[in-house]
Amino acid sequence: MPETKAAASGSDDNKLLGALCYIPIMGISILVALYILLTEKKSDKFLAFHAWQSLLLAAVCIVVFPVLFIGLGIVGVLLATVTMGVGTFIMPCVMLPIVLGVLIGMLYLAYKAYLGEKVKVPVIGNFAEKQANK
């Protein structure tokens, strides 16, 4: 992920709000991002970038995770049928690294935002930057 220093990202409050955009606990990230985009905070390009990127990342996760887990569930049932139950134990071993990878990625983005840096997630990072600069 390309990292760039934010141009005068502002106060520690702004860095904290930027980091909170990525905290994946009970929708806090979505609420913080919406707060930023619906208030005067949207004029801060640093905050607007992190708000847009976190919302887009959340949307991707909301769409992709159910499809991925349903697909992996079907594969797990087929494996369990063919292997007489062994597939039941294989699929959680496949799903756990995916979930942990996303969680660690979100915490990394939160950490970098708290340091006042921008890390662009591939594909959605460029779109988020365009939206933040409008």
N, C-alpha and C positions, 0 to 999 in steps of 0.2 A: 504494500500500500504506500503510495507516495505521501511523504510527510512534508508539510510546509509550516513555517512559523506564521502565526496569525499577525497581521499588521495591526499593532496597537489594539490587542484584544480587550483592553479596558481593565476594569476593576476585578478584584477577586470574586465579587458577586457574579459578574458575568461569566467568569471561568467556572464557577460552581454551577450556574444555570446551564452552561454548555455541557458540563459533565453529567448533570441530572437528566439531560435529554437521552442518555444512553443506559440509564439504570433500569434493567429489565425486571422490575418488581411491581406487580399489581397495577400495571398501566401508568406508573409514575412518569415514565419517559414520554408517553403520549400526551399526558396532561401538561407537563412542563413545555414540551414542544409547541402544543397548541396555545399555551399562555404566551409564549414568546411571539408566535406569529399573529396573535390576535390583539397584542398590545403595542405600545410604542417601542418595545424592545426589538421589534422587527427591523428597525432602522439600523441596528448594530449588525454589521455584515457577519461578524464572527458568530454571534448568537443565531442569526438567521440561517447560516450555513449548517450549523449543528442541529438546529430544529428541523430543517428540511431533510437532512440526511437521516436523522433518527426516525422521522415519520416514514420516509421511503423504505428504510430498512425494516421497520415494524410491518409495513404493508407487505413487503416481500415475504417476511416470516409468516404472517397470517395466511398468505395464499399458499406458499410452498410447503410449509410444515405439514398441514393436514393431508395434502396430496402425497407427499413423500411418505408419511407414516401409514397412510392407507395402502399405498403401493407396497411398502415394506411389510405391512401386516398380511397382505395377500400372499406375498412371497413366503412369509413365515408359515402361514397355514399350509401352503403347498409343500414346503420343506418338511414341516411336521408330519404331513400325510405320507410323504415319500420315505422319510427317514425314521418313521415310527416314533415321533416325538422329539427328536434331537433338534429339529429346526426351531422348536419353541425356545430353546436356550440360545440359539445363534442370533436371532433378530434383536433382542435387547443389547447384545454386544455390538451390533451394528448401529443401533439408534443412539446409544449413550455417547459415543464420541461425537456424533453430529450435534447433539444438544449441548454438550460441553464445549465444543468448538465455537458455537455461536455465542454462548454465555461468556467465554473467555474473550472473544472478539469484541463483544459489547463493553466489557469491563476495560479492555485496552483502549477503546475509543473514548470512554469516559475519562480514563487517566490522562490521555493525551489532551483532551479538551480542558481538563483541569490545569494542565501545564500551559495552556494558552496556545496549543498547536492544533493545526487542522490535519487530519488524516483522511484522505479521500478513499472511500470504499469503491472498488472498481464498478464502473457503469453508473451507479446512482450518485456517486460523489460529484461527477461533472454536472449532472442535472441539478443536484442540490446547490451547487455553486452558482449556476445560471439563475436559479430561482432566488437565491439570496442577494444577487446583484441587481435584481430588477428594481 
